[in-house]
């Protein structure tokens, strides 16, 4: 995966994701996805993730689609993108080799996880997926990283790229 002059470029192997156990791969959140489509938010860490996207199985809760769509919907009125570019980015994101986890988290466990670590239910859903599937969490969200680390869970993130 790379960023070309026309936007995100899917790798040739994007259609054939690596096979293996369901728990193989990494769990991403929208904090690492947004810099893939807005170059002014890109960092060496997020660019490396984009460049190596087809090399690992990447998981996200289905919520990730809504989060990414919401970013695009709010970027247009702020004039970061126009309607045509919004539609292009949505199409590009739909081609990313991200496996969407359709399992709905247990309501009580999700609530406890969010409350215990000061997370939104949305962020807790990403952490819950990483925990349940034994995936390293890939994020630049400070609270999610802190929560995962407090639970002794592996995190892939660049300290200089963490957002509050």
N, C-alpha and C positions, 0 to 999 in steps of 0.2 A: 504494500500500500504506500502511496506517496501522494504528495500534493503537486499537481501539475498546474499549468497555466489555466486549465479549464476546470480546476477543482480537484476533488479527491479522485485518485486513480486506483482502482481495485487491482490487486496482483492477479496474475494468470491463474494461480492455484486457489483463488478465492472460492470457487465453486466446490472444491474438494477439500473440506476441512480435515485436519488430522483426525484419525479415528483413535479410539481408546476408551477407557472408562469414562463414565459420565462426569467424574470429579476432576478429570484432567483439564488443565488450562488456567485461566485467570478470570477474575471477576472485575468488570469495569463499572465506573459510574459516569454520569454526564460531565463531571468536572474535567475529565481527561478527553472527552469527546468534543466539547465546544472549541478548544484550541485547534482541532483538526479542520474546522470550517471557518474560523476567524483567525487569519494569519497574525493579526496584531496581539493575539493571546497565546500564540505558540511559544514553546520553550524547547530547549534541547531535549528535555525529558519527554514531552508530549510528541515531538517530532520523531524521536526514536521509537516510541510506541506505535505511531502511525506507520513508520517504515517497516516495522516487524510484525504488523498486524496479521498477516497471513501465516505466520510461523507457529502460532499457538492457537488453541481453541479459546475463544473469548466468549464469556458468558455475561449476561445482564438480565435483570428481571424485566418483564414486559413493560414495566413502568418507565424504563429507559427510553422507549419510543415516545411516550408522552412528554417526558422531560426535554428530549431533543426537539420535538415539535414545538413545545412551548417556548424554547429559546428562539427558534426561528420566528414564531409568531410575534414575540415581543421585540425582536431585532428590527423588523420592518417598520413599525411606527416610529422607532427611534432613528430611522434612516441609516442604519448600519448596512442594510441590504434593501433592494427593491423586490417587488413581487416576483419578477422573473428569476432573480438570483435565489430567493427563498425556495421556489419550486425546484430549482436545480440542486440546491443543497439537500433538500428532502429526498430527491431521487438518488443523489450520491450516498447519503446515509443509509438508504434502503439497500444498497448493494454491499455494504460492509459485511465482512464475515463474522457477524456477532450472533451467537446462539441465544435466543430468548428463552428464558426459563418460564415455563407455563405453570409451575407449581405455585399455588397461592400460600404464602406464609401463614402459619398459625396466628390468629388474631392476638391471643393473649401473649404469646412469646414475642411477637413483633412489638406490641405495646411495652412489654417489660424491657426489651432491648433498647428501644427509643428512650424510655424514661430513665433507665439506668445510666445512659451515656449522653443525655442531653441532645439527642438526635431528632430530626423530624422523622415521621413515619416513612417518608420517601427514602431518606438516607439509611434508615434502619433496614429497609427492604434490600438495599444493595449489600449491606453488611451481613444480613441474614443469609442471603444467597451464598456469599463467600464462605461463611461458616458452615452452612449445610452441605455444600458441595466440596468443602476443603480446598477452596481456591484462594490463592493469594489475592488480596484486595488491591486493585490498582486505582489510585485516587490521588488528587492533589487537594482534597478537602480536609482541612486540619482536624475537624471534629471526628470525621469518619476514621481518619488515620489514628487519632488518639484512642478512639473506642476499640478499634481492632487491636492495637498494641496493648491496651489494658486487658484485653481478653487473651493475650499471648498469641494472637493470630498474625500470620505473615502479611506484610504490606510491601507493595512496590510503589515507591513514590520518591521524588527528588525533594529533599528538605528545602531547597531554595525555591521550589515551585509551589509550596503549600499555601492554600488560600484560607483565610479566616471566614 
